[in-house]
């Protein structure tokens, strides 16, 4: 009889509902309500000097090596480890082909990400490369 009670208790424990709101992850693919930052249609380096092509190559290498758990600076130093000059610290929480899911963890007042802390955003690789080029003055 105690075996039956134990089995019944385990079944009931599995039916308990979590009343906390679910955290919507950007990788759901079924109902994707996470904003996506697309790559620009025209490369920023299309009409720039040779230095832009070198900067773009370095940015592409950096973006393609990003993986889950990496800390990144979305404003004030993208492409470098976050330092005190970083206005928006974030982390990579997921990756997909040609996309990186980034969660804003901390943003300083005055940052365009200030009111977006703990929000997640999909960035196409080209959008992150473009961000790196903007930060380098291209």
N, C-alpha and C positions, 0 to 999 in steps of 0.2 A: 504494500500500500504506500509506503514512503517513497518508493521509486516513482510511482505515479504522481504523487504530490510534487516531487522534485521536478519531474518533466513538465508538469502543468505550470509550475512557478517559472521555469525557464521560458516557456512559451509566452506567458504573460509579460515577462520582462522584455521580450523581443517586440511586443506590441506597444510598449510605452511610446508616447508621442513627445517629441521635442518641441516645446512651445516657442523656442527662439526663432526669430526670422532667419530664413536660409540666406547664406551669403552667395550672391550670384557671382559665379566665376566666369571670366571671359571666354573660357574654352568650351562652353556648353554646346555650341554649334546648333542646337535645336532652336532655342529662342535666344538669340544673341543680342542683348540690349546694352552691351558695353560699347562705348564709342570707339570708332576706328579712325586713326589718323592715316590717311592714304599717302602714298608716295606722290611727289609732284609729277605732273605729266611731262614736264621738260626739266632736264637736269640743270641744276644751278651752274654747273661748269660748262654748259654748252657754249657760252660766249665769253668765257674767262680765260685767263692765261694758264700756262703750264702748271703753275703752283697749285691751282685748284684741282687739277687731275690728281696730283700727288696727295693732296689733302683728302680727296674723295676716296682714293685707294685705302688710305689709313683708316678712314671712317668706316668703310665697308668691312675691313678686316676686324675692327673693333666690334661692330654690330653683329657680325656673323659668329663671333666667339661668345656673345652673351649667352648665359644659361641661367636656369632657375636658381635663385638665391643671390645672384650678383647685385651689388649695390651700384646704382648709377645716379648721376646728377642730371636732372632734366633741364636745369637752367643755371647758368653761371659756371660752366665747366664740363659740359657733356663730352664724354670720351676720355675723361680723366677720373681717377678715384675721387669721390666726394671729399671736399675740404671745407674750410670755414667760409670760402667765397661762394660755395654752392647755395643757391637760393631755393632749390627744390630737390630734396633727397628722395630717392625712390628705390624700388627693388624690382627685379625681374621675378614674376610669379609663375609664368608659363611661357612656353614657346610653341610655335606651329610653323609650318613651311611659310617662309617669307613674312612672318609676323612675330612680334614680341609683345607679351602682355606685361605691362608695367603698372605697379601700384605706387601712387604718391604717398610717401610715409611722413614727410615733414616739409613744410614750405614756409618761408619767411614772409612777413608782411611786405607787400610790394611785388611779390612774385605773381606771375599769371596763374600759378598753380595753388595759390594760397587758400582758396575756398574749395579745393578739390582733394584735400587730404583724405586718405584711405579710399579713394576712388581708383578704379582700374581702367586702363585704356590700352587698346590694341594699337600698336604702331607697326605699319608695314616697314620693312627694312629700309626702303628708300626714304621714308619719312624721317627715320632716325639719322640716316646719312646726311640728309638735308639739314637737320638740326645741328649736326656737328659742323657742317660747312658755314652755316649762319653764325655760329659761335666763333668761328675763325675769321669772320669778316668777308666771306664770299657771298 
